[in-house]
Structures are given as structure tokens and as C-alpha cells.
Amino acid sequence: MIEGSFELQGLLESVLYGSGSSQISVPPRVPPVVADYSNPFILKLHGFWSESSGELCMVGTGSALLKEGTLLTPVAVLKLYNIKTSSSITTLITGTLESLSPSNDNNYFETISILMPPQLNYKFTIVSGDSDDQISGESDFEENFPIDSVLQGRSFCSKFTSLVFRNVFNLQYTGCRSSKKCLPGDGVIANLPSSISLSAINCTGVLKRVRIFLKFDDNIKHSRHDKRFDPSKTLIGEGIWDDKKNQLHVLLCRFLDIANSWSNAHVGDCTTRLSLRFPTIWSIKETSTIMGQIWTNKTEEDSGYFENILFRSTENHMHALPDLKYEYTEHYRVRNLCPEKKLGRNRRRRYPSPNSIGMKFNMLVESSEGRTGWGSANALTVNSQLYMHARLSFASIRDDFSKPTRWEPQGRANISYRIDIKWHTPSKLTDEDNASIVPDEKMEITAEGIYDADTGGLCMIGCRKLDQPLGNDSMDCGILLNFQFAPVKGLENGGYIRGEIKSIREKSDLLYFDHLDVSSVAYNREQARHTIWTMDLEIALVVICQTLVCLSVRPQLYHSKRHPNRLPFTSLVMLVILALGQLIPLVLNYEALFYHKNDQGTVLFQTGGWLEANEVIIRITSMVAFLLYFRILQQAFSSRSKDGNGKGLWFAEKMTLLVTLPLYVSGAIIVLLVDRANYKCDIVLLPISPVDYWQRSTLEDLKSYAGLISDGFLLPQKLFNIFSNSAENALRPSFYIGTSLVRLLPHVYDLYCDHSYVEYKGTFIYANPGENFFSNVWDVIIPIGVSLFAAIIYLQQQFGGCCIVPKRFRWSESYENIPMVSES
């Protein structure tokens, strides 16, 4: 028999309130059916319910659609037992859903076993009045938030749903040993779960009572989304809020007799207890919004006894508890390990204030063995107040601009942090390597110390959580963290926050690890103002340049119409390059024309749509330019086919293609090889660079090289003029000069701008390194090359295509005067 779970509350409501038929839906997660369903199968059932026996029997047919498109019509009978007009914690509804089709029929499915707690007319019997003492036996004198401070005007049930029932709690086993059981029931050390999750069955806000499922899980990611029901890993209970101790007390029961079948399942062994609270004070060793414990009222001699289990929330909800306080407990060690630096008169610089958004940052972490990882540093408190970071937007930036920009002493401030580091998947390491670096894939550190706003130095003592759920000592507090922030104006440290995390234990200590180097991009309001101004300027330049492209192509079309005899002397390869230069960005950014792209995880600002609107304008002008280039290409191809000297021109075009194509392909190969060879060096030299740490993909390299080809768009025309020895004015000066101006302006701009602000991916709009070659060297070479090509085209159209070629290398023109002999 295959067991699963699904909801039948709608069916039970209709049964208990007099309806003789109902419709139920079986979710696709349930594993009862042999076939693979793409959607829930629907059954419409008719039957009867016996109030005296509490049995329900219903028969009906339904429909189900397989993934391959086959439509099935299963016939089934539903049997439910123990349905009563009232229920309590020990009431449990069981039943089966059986197929009435033959086993060899496509509509047949294996029997589904049903197990569900009733919700209708439920009475909180155990948790009421005089029975409070039996579930609150564990005294807890810690200071906790009263329920009114937690609710903040919301109802009891809605607040608990958002804070408690959508959270995951990590477990810590306080006294678990191999000779003892560690969980209610059959808990074995080898299979101990690492977390629990709570879900509400029903809740009464007025009485502050709740009925819950407690699910043990060893996978945090799945515990929040996995809806499968396993009664062997699940407890059911009733809870009540204790206004005296400011705790939620819960009595928990087990599902029994479920080993072979659910038909005899029932609820019993209600000896497990749970308490849950919201602590009012945080410290370096405790920063959980929700804490609690699970215990049993059995003695050590009783069967089913287990030691206390502590649990803590995995998510911080500081915003939900505004009256939260932090207790600094490491004053002595901080004073000894973090001495105050003297500030010289010539070293007065402005650094981020303790409450500014610049105190929150992401970082790249690298160990001395070369292991790398990403991390985030989030300030928790500044002095006695919570650090509530404001979301970075244009409005908040402009508000910051009104603050004074001259240097003023700010002093030192107590500060606490939570630092999370996730290591990249490591390669195979030796035993010695494992002993010297942090072994966990994830590293969580809580730290407190002093931030000197006059020097930008942040020094803290840290405690990291250890992956030791079976012990009491689960923290390593022998960690020293030092960070140096960049000044607000004038970028020392290259515009980065730099620092280190190191262990202050002896190297022989098992908890010792080698120091970790930390780097992070520094970003402040001065740089934000510069970036906003630069983005506005670059958007205007892009629109102007795209408009200039359209204006330079339009006269060429008019020129071709007035002088159709000159049109065949235009290089088709050049026109294809120009057309593709407009088409490829359109294809790669096609979605920008139709919907707002919401993948700007690396874009720093909330633009309100203005940046996206300008992007659409740029794409439209690019499309217009592409259509104009394509029109010239079409006319040139048609005119050459009709021209009497077409064979000579096609020969010149083929020679042009034979020269340019190998040149372009070999250039692409060289670019890829050079980039791959320098990849590791770039990571070492630039641990944090403006564009994704310069970890460029092959596609980005090819896009950049395509921009270089577009910069040299006149090369095919120059070669075509040489091979055809043409002196025709095929290109109007306004066309090739205007297009050349558009190609060289980004490099002139990139060479001019100082780039003194920190650039994030997404802020490159005009001179984008991801689309072209931009560096001091290339910004000089490319404009010179573009200008030289334009000058050569001018000379060729005045004095002939071979005017730039020495006479001894020029094409012989005698073949043009050889008369053609006819067959007659």
C-alpha cells in the first residue's frame, strides 16, 4: 500500500453540514498513482455518512491528464473512519481511496492510505485552565518580549504565521549520547535531524491558542517547501501563550501504530513539551529572534526518555522586534586587541558614519590556501540602537547630499555585526589542508567591537557557529576581525573596504584556522552622486550617437539614389558588418522592447523606470539604423547584379572577403587565448573589479571583439577599393566621417573620464567594457586607426583605390583593355 496525504476539509464540511456529494482534488505530490500525472486528478464523489459509526463511504469518477497528454477516467471509492461532530487532540481520521478498475486497466491506481487530524468543531481540551502547569514545567527566567510587543497591532494568528510558522529552526542536542535516545520515539544519533519547522493546523487569536505540526528534518532547504507528510517524523500538539512568562507552551503527541499501515493509526504518548519565546536581549553568542526548547516529562528510567533539545530561528527578524536590545560582553578583549589609533592632522578624512548605509557590504573572502568565497557583513546594532539600513534609492541618496561635506570629528562607536560567508565548492584537499582552513561550506560569525569613524577602522571580536549539534560548546569566540573603510571623498585603498579575519588561538588548537583576506567595494553618497551624474550623461551620449548614426545613413541613401552608377562600388562586407553591428545588440536585448527586465541583481539603484525607458529609445533608434543599413545593402547588391562590370566587382568583393574573414577569425582566437591565459592573473591582481571581478565569459569576450570589428568597419571598403582600383565616390563623406565619429567617441570619452567612482555592473551604459576594447592603450589606438581609415577612404575616392599602394605592388591595368572575343 502506498501512503500519501492530501486535504479533505472541504469534503468533510459538506458531509457534516448535510451535503451528500462533493468534489475533491488530489495534489500531484501524492505518490499513490503508478502513472505520472502532470496535474491533480479530480474525483466527483457521491455517498453517505453514518453518524453513529463515524464512517464515510463515497463512490465516484474523475479525470486525470498524464504528462504525455493521455486522458484517464479513474473510478474510485473513498472510505473514511472516525468522523465525529466534535474532536480533540487525540482524534484522528483514517481511511483509504481505492480504485474500482481492474489492475490491468490504465485507469487503475494503487490504494491511497489517508491520515488527517480533524479541524471542524475542534475543542482545545488539554491546554486549558488548570492544565497549564503540566506543560510549563521547564522554568525559564530569561527576559522575553510580551505578546503585545510582538504583535504590534496585528492579530495573534497572523503574526505567528509570519514569524514562527514560516521559519526554520536549527537544533542543538544538549546531552545526547550513543547510549541514549535523542528524540521522541526512535531517535538514533546516526540519523539525527538538524532542524525543525512548525506549521499551524488551526489557531484562535482571542484565546491565544494554536494547534501545530512539528516536523523534524535534516535538510533546511526542503523543510520549508516540502509538503509531504511523514508521521514518523512529525508530532502534533496544542499550545497556549503564557502571559506571565511570555512564552508559548505546547504539549506534543506522537502518531502511533503507523509502521505497516495507517488504518490503525492513532494519537498518543503526549509526554513531549515545547516552549517558544522571543528574547529581548541579544549578545555575541545569541542573536536569534526566536528561541525555544523541547523536553519530556519522563524520567531517565522510562522508555522514550530523551535529553533536552534547544532550537533557534535561522532568520533574523530585527524589524519585527523594534525594542530589541544588544548587550556588549567583550569590552575587555576589544580594548586589549583593538587599540585606538592616533589621528594626525594631515590624515583627516571623512569616513562613513556608523549609521550610514555604507556599513553594510558584500565581500570576497580568500584564505591563504587559495580557497575563495562570498560573504556579507550586516550591522546589527550601533551603540544601544538597532542598525536599520535604508534601502538605497535616488531619494535617499539626494537626502544624504544635504549633509555637510567638510571634515568633522565623529568619534568611536560600539557596533555589532553578523557576517555570513559561503565558500565556493572546494577541490580535493589533503588532511593537512582540512586542519588549517575552515572546514564548513558556510561560515557564520557574530562579532562586536569598535568602529572609529575618524580613521575608518573597524575592529571586532567574533564568535563563529560550529557544526556540532551534539555539544553545548557550539561557538568559537577566538576570532579577530579588522576592516579598513575607504574615505567618503578621495579613494584610498583603491575604493575598496579591505580587511582580514583571523584566529587568535594557538596553531595547535583544533579550532585554529589561517587568516582570511577580505575585500569589498566601497560605495558612499559622493560616489553615488558621481555615478548618477555619469549615468545621465552616458544615456544622453548614447541617444545622441544613435541619432547621429541615423542622420549619417540617410544622406548615403539619398546619394545612392542620385548616383546609382556609384552604388555597385560599395563593399557589401562593410555593409554587412554595419548592419550586424546594429542587429546583434537588438537580438541580445530583444526583451527590453516589450517588458521590464527584472534581473538587475547587480544594478545598484531603483530607477523608477527612467533607465528602462531610455533603453527602449536606444533600441528603437538601433532598429531604425539597422533598417537603413539593410536598405543600402539591398540596393548595392541589386545594382551590382545589373552592372555590366559586375564580374570585376564580384572578384574584388571575393578578394576582400578572403582577406578579412581569416583576419577576423584569427583575431577572435587570439582574443580568447589571451583572455584565458590572463584569467587567473586578473583574479589575483584585481580581487574586486568594476565588472563582476573581471570573470568574463566567452560570450562577453566575443561581444567585445565584435565591437573592435565594428570600429574598423572601413577596412573592407579600403580593401575593396584596392582590389577594384576604384576612384568612384561610392561613400558620401558625411556617411563615413559621421559613422567613424560615432565609433571613436566612446574611446575618447573613456580616455577623458577619470573613473574615480566605483563602477558596478549595470552602470556602464556608454563606454561599456563588456561590448568593446576600453583601456588607455586601446583608447588611443582605436581612434587613430578609425581616423586613418577615414583619411584613406577619402584619398582613394579622389586618386584611385591603389593610390596608397606602392607602384610596384599595384594591380596591372592592362587586362582591362583586352577586347573580349565573341564566339562568332
QUIUR-V645088 format. One record per run of one state. SS is the DSSP state (H for helix, E for strand, L for the rest). FROM is the first residue (numbers start at 0). TO is the last residue. If there is no record, write none. Layout:
# QUIUR-V645088
ss = <SS;SS>
from = <FROM;FROM>
to = <TO;TO>
This chain:
# QUIUR-V645088
ss = <L;E;L;H;L;E;L;E;L;E;L;E;L;E;L;E;L;E;L;E;L;E;L;E;L;H;L;E;L;H;L;H;L;E;L;H;L;E;L;E;L;H;L;H;E;L;E;L;E;L;E;L;E;L;E;L;E;L;E;L;H;L;E;L;H;L;H;L;H;L;E;L;E;L;E;L;H;L;E;L;H;L;E;L;E;L;E;L;H;E;L;E;L;H;L;H;L;H;L;H;L;H;L;H;L;H;L;H;L;H;L;H;L;H;L;H;L;H;L;H;L>
from = <0;1;3;8;16;20;26;36;37;40;50;54;66;70;72;74;81;86;87;92;99;111;116;121;122;128;135;143;144;146;151;155;163;167;173;188;191;194;204;208;217;219;223;230;233;242;246;256;265;277;278;279;280;283;285;286;290;296;308;313;317;320;324;326;330;337;344;347;356;359;360;367;371;382;384;386;393;401;411;423;430;436;441;452;456;465;474;484;491;495;503;515;521;524;562;563;567;571;588;589;593;609;642;645;685;691;694;697;711;714;724;732;752;777;799;800;804;806;809;813;817>
to = <0;2;7;15;19;25;35;36;39;49;53;65;69;71;73;80;85;86;91;98;110;115;120;121;127;134;142;143;145;150;154;162;166;172;187;190;193;203;207;216;218;222;229;232;241;245;255;264;276;277;278;279;282;284;285;289;295;307;312;316;319;323;325;329;336;343;346;355;358;359;366;370;381;383;385;392;400;410;422;429;435;440;451;455;464;473;483;490;494;502;514;520;523;561;562;566;570;587;588;592;608;641;644;684;690;693;696;710;713;723;731;751;776;798;799;803;805;808;812;816;823>
